[in-house]
Amino acid sequence: MRALLIAVLASGLVWESGEQGAVPSDAPRAPGSHRQVVLPAPRSPEFAVIILPVALRDLMSAVWVENNRHWDELADQNTLTQLLGTGRPTQREYLGCLQGEIARDTLWVRGIVAAAELKQLQFAVSGNCDDVDQSVGTWHTHPYRADPAGRAMKERGLSPMDLATFASARDVVTLVMWDLDSLDAAAKAVDGTVRHPALLAVR
C-alpha cells in the first residue's frame, strides 16, 4: 500500500512538471531561488498583405537619399573608425516608425514618423516608437557602403540581425529600404513567428 501511494505521488509530480508555466502554490522554494516560467508567444493580428501608399514610399526614398548622400567619400576614412563611429560619417542608417491599421486581411500603413531618441551610426541605428499612436512597426535604411575599389555595396533586404531584433519586438511589421525605392518586408504571423519575406504592395 505504501509503495502504491509513493508511485501515485511520483506520477502526479511528473504530470505537473510537464505543464509549461505551471507553478504549484505549495511548491517549496529555497531562499533567493527563482523558477523560469515559459510565457505564451505573443499573438499578432492576422493579415496577408502590407499596403504602403506611393506618397509614403516617396518620403522614405527622400530620407534614404539624405542619409546615403556621402557613401563614396571614403578617401580619408578607414573601416575601424567607421565601425566605432569616431570618424567623419559618410552615411548613416535611419530608423522610423510606421503608423497604420489592420482591416480584414490587410495592414495599411497610414503614416511614418521619426523614432524618438534616434541615434545614428555608420552601420547601426537605435531609437524607439513606444509613444507613437497607431504604431504597427518600424522601418529603417541600409545605405550604400563602398568596397575597396569605391564601388557601391548594397545590403539587399533585411539582415539576420534585423529579423532577430524584429522577432523580439512587439511590432507586427518591419520594412527596410536598401536602395532607392527598393523595399523588403517581414511580418508577424498570428502565433508571433516571423514571416519573411512578407507580401508588400506599393500603391
Biotite code that builds the C-alpha atoms (Angstrom):
import biotite.structure as struc

atoms = struc.array([
    struc.Atom([0.000, 0.000, 0.000], chain_id="A", res_id=1, res_name="MET", atom_name="CA", element="C"),
    struc.Atom([2.774, 2.386, 0.906], chain_id="A", res_id=2, res_name="ARG", atom_name="CA", element="C"),
    struc.Atom([4.606, 1.582, -2.357], chain_id="A", res_id=3, res_name="ALA", atom_name="CA", element="C"),
    struc.Atom([1.405, 2.260, -4.343], chain_id="A", res_id=4, res_name="LEU", atom_name="CA", element="C"),
    struc.Atom([0.933, 5.645, -2.642], chain_id="A", res_id=5, res_name="LEU", atom_name="CA", element="C"),
    struc.Atom([4.526, 6.677, -3.465], chain_id="A", res_id=6, res_name="ILE", atom_name="CA", element="C"),
    struc.Atom([4.046, 5.664, -7.111], chain_id="A", res_id=7, res_name="ALA", atom_name="CA", element="C"),
    struc.Atom([0.837, 7.741, -7.386], chain_id="A", res_id=8, res_name="VAL", atom_name="CA", element="C"),
    struc.Atom([2.519, 10.791, -5.875], chain_id="A", res_id=9, res_name="LEU", atom_name="CA", element="C"),
    struc.Atom([5.518, 10.445, -8.200], chain_id="A", res_id=10, res_name="ALA", atom_name="CA", element="C"),
    struc.Atom([3.296, 10.255, -11.288], chain_id="A", res_id=11, res_name="SER", atom_name="CA", element="C"),
    struc.Atom([1.450, 13.387, -10.139], chain_id="A", res_id=12, res_name="GLY", atom_name="CA", element="C"),
    struc.Atom([4.726, 15.292, -9.841], chain_id="A", res_id=13, res_name="LEU", atom_name="CA", element="C"),
    struc.Atom([5.793, 14.217, -13.341], chain_id="A", res_id=14, res_name="VAL", atom_name="CA", element="C"),
    struc.Atom([2.458, 15.347, -14.786], chain_id="A", res_id=15, res_name="TRP", atom_name="CA", element="C"),
    struc.Atom([2.670, 18.762, -13.116], chain_id="A", res_id=16, res_name="GLU", atom_name="CA", element="C"),
    struc.Atom([6.278, 19.397, -14.201], chain_id="A", res_id=17, res_name="SER", atom_name="CA", element="C"),
    struc.Atom([5.309, 18.802, -17.832], chain_id="A", res_id=18, res_name="GLY", atom_name="CA", element="C"),
    struc.Atom([2.830, 21.700, -17.854], chain_id="A", res_id=19, res_name="GLU", atom_name="CA", element="C"),
    struc.Atom([4.695, 24.758, -19.140], chain_id="A", res_id=20, res_name="GLN", atom_name="CA", element="C"),
    struc.Atom([4.442, 27.760, -16.867], chain_id="A", res_id=21, res_name="GLY", atom_name="CA", element="C"),
    struc.Atom([2.628, 25.939, -14.054], chain_id="A", res_id=22, res_name="ALA", atom_name="CA", element="C"),
    struc.Atom([3.827, 26.865, -10.582], chain_id="A", res_id=23, res_name="VAL", atom_name="CA", element="C"),
    struc.Atom([2.223, 24.813, -7.759], chain_id="A", res_id=24, res_name="PRO", atom_name="CA", element="C"),
    struc.Atom([1.069, 27.088, -4.963], chain_id="A", res_id=25, res_name="SER", atom_name="CA", element="C"),
    struc.Atom([2.598, 24.823, -2.331], chain_id="A", res_id=26, res_name="ASP", atom_name="CA", element="C"),
    struc.Atom([5.894, 24.220, -4.141], chain_id="A", res_id=27, res_name="ALA", atom_name="CA", element="C"),
    struc.Atom([8.848, 24.679, -1.753], chain_id="A", res_id=28, res_name="PRO", atom_name="CA", element="C"),
    struc.Atom([11.471, 27.232, -2.811], chain_id="A", res_id=29, res_name="ARG", atom_name="CA", element="C"),
    struc.Atom([14.919, 27.788, -1.475], chain_id="A", res_id=30, res_name="ALA", atom_name="CA", element="C"),
    struc.Atom([15.618, 31.377, -0.366], chain_id="A", res_id=31, res_name="PRO", atom_name="CA", element="C"),
    struc.Atom([16.587, 33.538, -3.342], chain_id="A", res_id=32, res_name="GLY", atom_name="CA", element="C"),
    struc.Atom([15.687, 30.860, -5.921], chain_id="A", res_id=33, res_name="SER", atom_name="CA", element="C"),
    struc.Atom([13.554, 31.595, -8.995], chain_id="A", res_id=34, res_name="HIS", atom_name="CA", element="C"),
    struc.Atom([11.776, 29.287, -11.371], chain_id="A", res_id=35, res_name="ARG", atom_name="CA", element="C"),
    struc.Atom([11.722, 30.139, -15.070], chain_id="A", res_id=36, res_name="GLN", atom_name="CA", element="C"),
    struc.Atom([8.144, 30.385, -16.317], chain_id="A", res_id=37, res_name="VAL", atom_name="CA", element="C"),
    struc.Atom([7.508, 29.823, -20.018], chain_id="A", res_id=38, res_name="VAL", atom_name="CA", element="C"),
    struc.Atom([5.183, 32.543, -21.268], chain_id="A", res_id=39, res_name="LEU", atom_name="CA", element="C"),
    struc.Atom([2.887, 32.030, -24.239], chain_id="A", res_id=40, res_name="PRO", atom_name="CA", element="C"),
    struc.Atom([4.026, 33.512, -27.556], chain_id="A", res_id=41, res_name="ALA", atom_name="CA", element="C"),
    struc.Atom([2.547, 36.960, -28.251], chain_id="A", res_id=42, res_name="PRO", atom_name="CA", element="C"),
    struc.Atom([-0.365, 36.784, -30.651], chain_id="A", res_id=43, res_name="ARG", atom_name="CA", element="C"),
    struc.Atom([-0.463, 39.112, -33.651], chain_id="A", res_id=44, res_name="SER", atom_name="CA", element="C"),
    struc.Atom([-3.485, 40.174, -35.691], chain_id="A", res_id=45, res_name="PRO", atom_name="CA", element="C"),
    struc.Atom([-3.861, 38.159, -38.879], chain_id="A", res_id=46, res_name="GLU", atom_name="CA", element="C"),
    struc.Atom([-3.159, 39.845, -42.224], chain_id="A", res_id=47, res_name="PHE", atom_name="CA", element="C"),
    struc.Atom([-1.908, 38.661, -45.605], chain_id="A", res_id=48, res_name="ALA", atom_name="CA", element="C"),
    struc.Atom([-0.562, 41.785, -47.287], chain_id="A", res_id=49, res_name="VAL", atom_name="CA", element="C"),
    struc.Atom([1.001, 45.144, -46.356], chain_id="A", res_id=50, res_name="ILE", atom_name="CA", element="C"),
    struc.Atom([-0.128, 48.176, -48.348], chain_id="A", res_id=51, res_name="ILE", atom_name="CA", element="C"),
    struc.Atom([2.232, 51.175, -48.494], chain_id="A", res_id=52, res_name="LEU", atom_name="CA", element="C"),
    struc.Atom([0.943, 54.331, -50.254], chain_id="A", res_id=53, res_name="PRO", atom_name="CA", element="C"),
    struc.Atom([3.151, 55.712, -53.022], chain_id="A", res_id=54, res_name="VAL", atom_name="CA", element="C"),
    struc.Atom([3.373, 59.084, -51.241], chain_id="A", res_id=55, res_name="ALA", atom_name="CA", element="C"),
    struc.Atom([4.841, 57.455, -48.112], chain_id="A", res_id=56, res_name="LEU", atom_name="CA", element="C"),
    struc.Atom([7.260, 55.375, -50.205], chain_id="A", res_id=57, res_name="ARG", atom_name="CA", element="C"),
    struc.Atom([8.444, 58.619, -51.811], chain_id="A", res_id=58, res_name="ASP", atom_name="CA", element="C"),
    struc.Atom([9.020, 60.221, -48.379], chain_id="A", res_id=59, res_name="LEU", atom_name="CA", element="C"),
    struc.Atom([11.019, 57.158, -47.334], chain_id="A", res_id=60, res_name="MET", atom_name="CA", element="C"),
    struc.Atom([13.078, 57.433, -50.518], chain_id="A", res_id=61, res_name="SER", atom_name="CA", element="C"),
    struc.Atom([13.895, 61.063, -49.716], chain_id="A", res_id=62, res_name="ALA", atom_name="CA", element="C"),
    struc.Atom([15.091, 60.027, -46.243], chain_id="A", res_id=63, res_name="VAL", atom_name="CA", element="C"),
    struc.Atom([17.201, 57.264, -47.797], chain_id="A", res_id=64, res_name="TRP", atom_name="CA", element="C"),
    struc.Atom([18.823, 59.713, -50.234], chain_id="A", res_id=65, res_name="VAL", atom_name="CA", element="C"),
    struc.Atom([19.637, 62.185, -47.451], chain_id="A", res_id=66, res_name="GLU", atom_name="CA", element="C"),
    struc.Atom([21.267, 59.554, -45.260], chain_id="A", res_id=67, res_name="ASN", atom_name="CA", element="C"),
    struc.Atom([23.119, 57.953, -48.194], chain_id="A", res_id=68, res_name="ASN", atom_name="CA", element="C"),
    struc.Atom([24.457, 61.182, -49.651], chain_id="A", res_id=69, res_name="ARG", atom_name="CA", element="C"),
    struc.Atom([28.195, 60.721, -48.892], chain_id="A", res_id=70, res_name="HIS", atom_name="CA", element="C"),
    struc.Atom([28.530, 56.932, -49.150], chain_id="A", res_id=71, res_name="TRP", atom_name="CA", element="C"),
    struc.Atom([31.550, 57.047, -51.520], chain_id="A", res_id=72, res_name="ASP", atom_name="CA", element="C"),
    struc.Atom([33.556, 59.785, -49.758], chain_id="A", res_id=73, res_name="GLU", atom_name="CA", element="C"),
    struc.Atom([35.984, 57.378, -48.094], chain_id="A", res_id=74, res_name="LEU", atom_name="CA", element="C"),
    struc.Atom([39.409, 58.673, -49.149], chain_id="A", res_id=75, res_name="ALA", atom_name="CA", element="C"),
    struc.Atom([40.338, 59.783, -45.609], chain_id="A", res_id=76, res_name="ASP", atom_name="CA", element="C"),
    struc.Atom([38.377, 57.087, -43.746], chain_id="A", res_id=77, res_name="GLN", atom_name="CA", element="C"),
    struc.Atom([39.106, 53.537, -42.605], chain_id="A", res_id=78, res_name="ASN", atom_name="CA", element="C"),
    struc.Atom([36.956, 50.608, -41.544], chain_id="A", res_id=79, res_name="THR", atom_name="CA", element="C"),
    struc.Atom([37.834, 50.842, -37.840], chain_id="A", res_id=80, res_name="LEU", atom_name="CA", element="C"),
    struc.Atom([36.768, 54.475, -37.464], chain_id="A", res_id=81, res_name="THR", atom_name="CA", element="C"),
    struc.Atom([33.567, 53.721, -39.368], chain_id="A", res_id=82, res_name="GLN", atom_name="CA", element="C"),
    struc.Atom([32.715, 50.780, -37.132], chain_id="A", res_id=83, res_name="LEU", atom_name="CA", element="C"),
    struc.Atom([33.428, 52.798, -33.991], chain_id="A", res_id=84, res_name="LEU", atom_name="CA", element="C"),
    struc.Atom([31.552, 55.814, -35.292], chain_id="A", res_id=85, res_name="GLY", atom_name="CA", element="C"),
    struc.Atom([34.508, 58.062, -34.446], chain_id="A", res_id=86, res_name="THR", atom_name="CA", element="C"),
    struc.Atom([35.393, 59.138, -37.973], chain_id="A", res_id=87, res_name="GLY", atom_name="CA", element="C"),
    struc.Atom([33.602, 61.509, -40.279], chain_id="A", res_id=88, res_name="ARG", atom_name="CA", element="C"),
    struc.Atom([30.302, 59.787, -41.116], chain_id="A", res_id=89, res_name="PRO", atom_name="CA", element="C"),
    struc.Atom([29.887, 59.115, -44.822], chain_id="A", res_id=90, res_name="THR", atom_name="CA", element="C"),
    struc.Atom([26.413, 57.648, -44.421], chain_id="A", res_id=91, res_name="GLN", atom_name="CA", element="C"),
    struc.Atom([24.060, 56.820, -41.587], chain_id="A", res_id=92, res_name="ARG", atom_name="CA", element="C"),
    struc.Atom([21.319, 54.305, -41.020], chain_id="A", res_id=93, res_name="GLU", atom_name="CA", element="C"),
    struc.Atom([17.925, 55.783, -40.144], chain_id="A", res_id=94, res_name="TYR", atom_name="CA", element="C"),
    struc.Atom([15.054, 54.433, -38.052], chain_id="A", res_id=95, res_name="LEU", atom_name="CA", element="C"),
    struc.Atom([11.443, 55.483, -38.404], chain_id="A", res_id=96, res_name="GLY", atom_name="CA", element="C"),
    struc.Atom([8.070, 54.387, -37.019], chain_id="A", res_id=97, res_name="CYS", atom_name="CA", element="C"),
    struc.Atom([5.166, 53.036, -39.049], chain_id="A", res_id=98, res_name="LEU", atom_name="CA", element="C"),
    struc.Atom([1.607, 54.057, -38.207], chain_id="A", res_id=99, res_name="GLN", atom_name="CA", element="C"),
    struc.Atom([-1.303, 52.084, -39.535], chain_id="A", res_id=100, res_name="GLY", atom_name="CA", element="C"),
    struc.Atom([-4.227, 49.776, -39.027], chain_id="A", res_id=101, res_name="GLU", atom_name="CA", element="C"),
    struc.Atom([-5.322, 46.264, -39.895], chain_id="A", res_id=102, res_name="ILE", atom_name="CA", element="C"),
    struc.Atom([-8.580, 45.783, -41.760], chain_id="A", res_id=103, res_name="ALA", atom_name="CA", element="C"),
    struc.Atom([-9.682, 42.304, -42.808], chain_id="A", res_id=104, res_name="ARG", atom_name="CA", element="C"),
    struc.Atom([-6.596, 40.665, -44.340], chain_id="A", res_id=105, res_name="ASP", atom_name="CA", element="C"),
    struc.Atom([-4.633, 43.871, -44.983], chain_id="A", res_id=106, res_name="THR", atom_name="CA", element="C"),
    struc.Atom([-2.234, 46.003, -42.950], chain_id="A", res_id=107, res_name="LEU", atom_name="CA", element="C"),
    struc.Atom([-2.496, 49.579, -44.188], chain_id="A", res_id=108, res_name="TRP", atom_name="CA", element="C"),
    struc.Atom([0.461, 51.879, -43.494], chain_id="A", res_id=109, res_name="VAL", atom_name="CA", element="C"),
    struc.Atom([-1.038, 55.324, -42.883], chain_id="A", res_id=110, res_name="ARG", atom_name="CA", element="C"),
    struc.Atom([1.958, 57.379, -41.755], chain_id="A", res_id=111, res_name="GLY", atom_name="CA", element="C"),
    struc.Atom([5.654, 57.472, -40.891], chain_id="A", res_id=112, res_name="ILE", atom_name="CA", element="C"),
    struc.Atom([7.392, 59.444, -38.131], chain_id="A", res_id=113, res_name="VAL", atom_name="CA", element="C"),
    struc.Atom([10.964, 59.614, -36.885], chain_id="A", res_id=114, res_name="ALA", atom_name="CA", element="C"),
    struc.Atom([11.855, 57.356, -33.972], chain_id="A", res_id=115, res_name="ALA", atom_name="CA", element="C"),
    struc.Atom([12.362, 59.010, -30.582], chain_id="A", res_id=116, res_name="ALA", atom_name="CA", element="C"),
    struc.Atom([15.852, 59.058, -29.074], chain_id="A", res_id=117, res_name="GLU", atom_name="CA", element="C"),
    struc.Atom([17.284, 58.475, -32.546], chain_id="A", res_id=118, res_name="LEU", atom_name="CA", element="C"),
    struc.Atom([20.996, 57.558, -32.557], chain_id="A", res_id=119, res_name="LYS", atom_name="CA", element="C"),
    struc.Atom([22.534, 57.089, -35.987], chain_id="A", res_id=120, res_name="GLN", atom_name="CA", element="C"),
    struc.Atom([25.877, 55.415, -36.697], chain_id="A", res_id=121, res_name="LEU", atom_name="CA", element="C"),
    struc.Atom([27.587, 54.229, -39.854], chain_id="A", res_id=122, res_name="GLN", atom_name="CA", element="C"),
    struc.Atom([26.395, 50.647, -39.591], chain_id="A", res_id=123, res_name="PHE", atom_name="CA", element="C"),
    struc.Atom([23.733, 50.768, -36.861], chain_id="A", res_id=124, res_name="ALA", atom_name="CA", element="C"),
    struc.Atom([20.796, 52.791, -35.605], chain_id="A", res_id=125, res_name="VAL", atom_name="CA", element="C"),
    struc.Atom([18.675, 52.872, -32.469], chain_id="A", res_id=126, res_name="SER", atom_name="CA", element="C"),
    struc.Atom([15.531, 54.612, -31.275], chain_id="A", res_id=127, res_name="GLY", atom_name="CA", element="C"),
    struc.Atom([12.033, 53.775, -30.100], chain_id="A", res_id=128, res_name="ASN", atom_name="CA", element="C"),
    struc.Atom([8.432, 54.085, -31.205], chain_id="A", res_id=129, res_name="CYS", atom_name="CA", element="C"),
    struc.Atom([6.851, 53.439, -27.810], chain_id="A", res_id=130, res_name="ASP", atom_name="CA", element="C"),
    struc.Atom([4.767, 56.623, -27.741], chain_id="A", res_id=131, res_name="ASP", atom_name="CA", element="C"),
    struc.Atom([3.655, 56.641, -31.375], chain_id="A", res_id=132, res_name="VAL", atom_name="CA", element="C"),
    struc.Atom([-0.102, 56.486, -31.921], chain_id="A", res_id=133, res_name="ASP", atom_name="CA", element="C"),
    struc.Atom([-1.336, 53.544, -34.019], chain_id="A", res_id=134, res_name="GLN", atom_name="CA", element="C"),
    struc.Atom([2.177, 52.115, -34.180], chain_id="A", res_id=135, res_name="SER", atom_name="CA", element="C"),
    struc.Atom([2.394, 48.891, -36.181], chain_id="A", res_id=136, res_name="VAL", atom_name="CA", element="C"),
    struc.Atom([6.151, 48.626, -36.581], chain_id="A", res_id=137, res_name="GLY", atom_name="CA", element="C"),
    struc.Atom([9.354, 50.265, -37.781], chain_id="A", res_id=138, res_name="THR", atom_name="CA", element="C"),
    struc.Atom([11.308, 50.911, -40.925], chain_id="A", res_id=139, res_name="TRP", atom_name="CA", element="C"),
    struc.Atom([14.985, 51.643, -41.408], chain_id="A", res_id=140, res_name="HIS", atom_name="CA", element="C"),
    struc.Atom([17.519, 52.268, -44.148], chain_id="A", res_id=141, res_name="THR", atom_name="CA", element="C"),
    struc.Atom([20.501, 50.311, -45.402], chain_id="A", res_id=142, res_name="HIS", atom_name="CA", element="C"),
    struc.Atom([22.719, 52.927, -47.069], chain_id="A", res_id=143, res_name="PRO", atom_name="CA", element="C"),
    struc.Atom([25.312, 52.006, -49.672], chain_id="A", res_id=144, res_name="TYR", atom_name="CA", element="C"),
    struc.Atom([28.762, 51.099, -48.458], chain_id="A", res_id=145, res_name="ARG", atom_name="CA", element="C"),
    struc.Atom([31.894, 51.384, -50.538], chain_id="A", res_id=146, res_name="ALA", atom_name="CA", element="C"),
    struc.Atom([34.178, 48.434, -51.342], chain_id="A", res_id=147, res_name="ASP", atom_name="CA", element="C"),
    struc.Atom([37.982, 48.989, -51.610], chain_id="A", res_id=148, res_name="PRO", atom_name="CA", element="C"),
    struc.Atom([37.555, 49.939, -55.275], chain_id="A", res_id=149, res_name="ALA", atom_name="CA", element="C"),
    struc.Atom([34.915, 52.547, -54.451], chain_id="A", res_id=150, res_name="GLY", atom_name="CA", element="C"),
    struc.Atom([32.013, 50.541, -55.835], chain_id="A", res_id=151, res_name="ARG", atom_name="CA", element="C"),
    struc.Atom([28.650, 50.551, -54.085], chain_id="A", res_id=152, res_name="ALA", atom_name="CA", element="C"),
    struc.Atom([27.936, 47.585, -51.824], chain_id="A", res_id=153, res_name="MET", atom_name="CA", element="C"),
    struc.Atom([24.233, 47.064, -51.239], chain_id="A", res_id=154, res_name="LYS", atom_name="CA", element="C"),
    struc.Atom([22.766, 45.187, -48.283], chain_id="A", res_id=155, res_name="GLU", atom_name="CA", element="C"),
    struc.Atom([19.789, 43.749, -50.097], chain_id="A", res_id=156, res_name="ARG", atom_name="CA", element="C"),
    struc.Atom([16.910, 43.242, -47.706], chain_id="A", res_id=157, res_name="GLY", atom_name="CA", element="C"),
    struc.Atom([16.526, 42.592, -44.007], chain_id="A", res_id=158, res_name="LEU", atom_name="CA", element="C"),
    struc.Atom([19.610, 41.059, -42.394], chain_id="A", res_id=159, res_name="SER", atom_name="CA", element="C"),
    struc.Atom([19.562, 38.129, -39.942], chain_id="A", res_id=160, res_name="PRO", atom_name="CA", element="C"),
    struc.Atom([20.167, 40.655, -37.142], chain_id="A", res_id=161, res_name="MET", atom_name="CA", element="C"),
    struc.Atom([17.245, 42.787, -38.361], chain_id="A", res_id=162, res_name="ASP", atom_name="CA", element="C"),
    struc.Atom([14.973, 39.738, -38.264], chain_id="A", res_id=163, res_name="LEU", atom_name="CA", element="C"),
    struc.Atom([16.174, 38.670, -34.816], chain_id="A", res_id=164, res_name="ALA", atom_name="CA", element="C"),
    struc.Atom([15.516, 42.172, -33.468], chain_id="A", res_id=165, res_name="THR", atom_name="CA", element="C"),
    struc.Atom([12.051, 42.162, -35.043], chain_id="A", res_id=166, res_name="PHE", atom_name="CA", element="C"),
    struc.Atom([11.252, 38.744, -33.591], chain_id="A", res_id=167, res_name="ALA", atom_name="CA", element="C"),
    struc.Atom([11.832, 40.015, -30.051], chain_id="A", res_id=168, res_name="SER", atom_name="CA", element="C"),
    struc.Atom([9.875, 43.265, -30.520], chain_id="A", res_id=169, res_name="ALA", atom_name="CA", element="C"),
    struc.Atom([6.160, 43.999, -30.160], chain_id="A", res_id=170, res_name="ARG", atom_name="CA", element="C"),
    struc.Atom([5.944, 45.219, -33.772], chain_id="A", res_id=171, res_name="ASP", atom_name="CA", element="C"),
    struc.Atom([3.830, 43.319, -36.267], chain_id="A", res_id=172, res_name="VAL", atom_name="CA", element="C"),
    struc.Atom([5.684, 44.563, -39.355], chain_id="A", res_id=173, res_name="VAL", atom_name="CA", element="C"),
    struc.Atom([9.136, 45.867, -40.251], chain_id="A", res_id=174, res_name="THR", atom_name="CA", element="C"),
    struc.Atom([10.451, 47.343, -43.500], chain_id="A", res_id=175, res_name="LEU", atom_name="CA", element="C"),
    struc.Atom([13.895, 48.197, -44.806], chain_id="A", res_id=176, res_name="VAL", atom_name="CA", element="C"),
    struc.Atom([14.762, 50.464, -47.728], chain_id="A", res_id=177, res_name="MET", atom_name="CA", element="C"),
    struc.Atom([18.073, 49.222, -49.138], chain_id="A", res_id=178, res_name="TRP", atom_name="CA", element="C"),
    struc.Atom([18.122, 51.168, -52.400], chain_id="A", res_id=179, res_name="ASP", atom_name="CA", element="C"),
    struc.Atom([16.131, 53.995, -53.893], chain_id="A", res_id=180, res_name="LEU", atom_name="CA", element="C"),
    struc.Atom([12.522, 52.731, -53.980], chain_id="A", res_id=181, res_name="ASP", atom_name="CA", element="C"),
    struc.Atom([13.693, 49.182, -53.078], chain_id="A", res_id=182, res_name="SER", atom_name="CA", element="C"),
    struc.Atom([11.986, 47.671, -50.026], chain_id="A", res_id=183, res_name="LEU", atom_name="CA", element="C"),
    struc.Atom([11.933, 44.403, -48.114], chain_id="A", res_id=184, res_name="ASP", atom_name="CA", element="C"),
    struc.Atom([9.322, 43.447, -45.505], chain_id="A", res_id=185, res_name="ALA", atom_name="CA", element="C"),
    struc.Atom([8.766, 40.988, -42.684], chain_id="A", res_id=186, res_name="ALA", atom_name="CA", element="C"),
    struc.Atom([5.589, 40.417, -40.674], chain_id="A", res_id=187, res_name="ALA", atom_name="CA", element="C"),
    struc.Atom([4.405, 38.505, -37.634], chain_id="A", res_id=188, res_name="LYS", atom_name="CA", element="C"),
    struc.Atom([2.076, 35.550, -38.005], chain_id="A", res_id=189, res_name="ALA", atom_name="CA", element="C"),
    struc.Atom([-0.806, 35.028, -35.586], chain_id="A", res_id=190, res_name="VAL", atom_name="CA", element="C"),
    struc.Atom([1.376, 32.881, -33.325], chain_id="A", res_id=191, res_name="ASP", atom_name="CA", element="C"),
    struc.Atom([4.144, 35.525, -33.240], chain_id="A", res_id=192, res_name="GLY", atom_name="CA", element="C"),
    struc.Atom([6.514, 33.774, -35.655], chain_id="A", res_id=193, res_name="THR", atom_name="CA", element="C"),
    struc.Atom([8.289, 35.868, -38.292], chain_id="A", res_id=194, res_name="VAL", atom_name="CA", element="C"),
    struc.Atom([7.214, 35.649, -41.934], chain_id="A", res_id=195, res_name="ARG", atom_name="CA", element="C"),
    struc.Atom([9.943, 36.786, -44.330], chain_id="A", res_id=196, res_name="HIS", atom_name="CA", element="C"),
    struc.Atom([9.654, 37.977, -46.955], chain_id="A", res_id=197, res_name="PRO", atom_name="CA", element="C"),
    struc.Atom([6.170, 39.356, -46.382], chain_id="A", res_id=198, res_name="ALA", atom_name="CA", element="C"),
    struc.Atom([3.899, 40.431, -49.220], chain_id="A", res_id=199, res_name="LEU", atom_name="CA", element="C"),
    struc.Atom([4.245, 44.208, -49.713], chain_id="A", res_id=200, res_name="LEU", atom_name="CA", element="C"),
    struc.Atom([2.373, 46.292, -52.267], chain_id="A", res_id=201, res_name="ALA", atom_name="CA", element="C"),
    struc.Atom([3.026, 49.972, -53.059], chain_id="A", res_id=202, res_name="VAL", atom_name="CA", element="C"),
    struc.Atom([0.035, 51.768, -54.490], chain_id="A", res_id=203, res_name="ARG", atom_name="CA", element="C"),
])
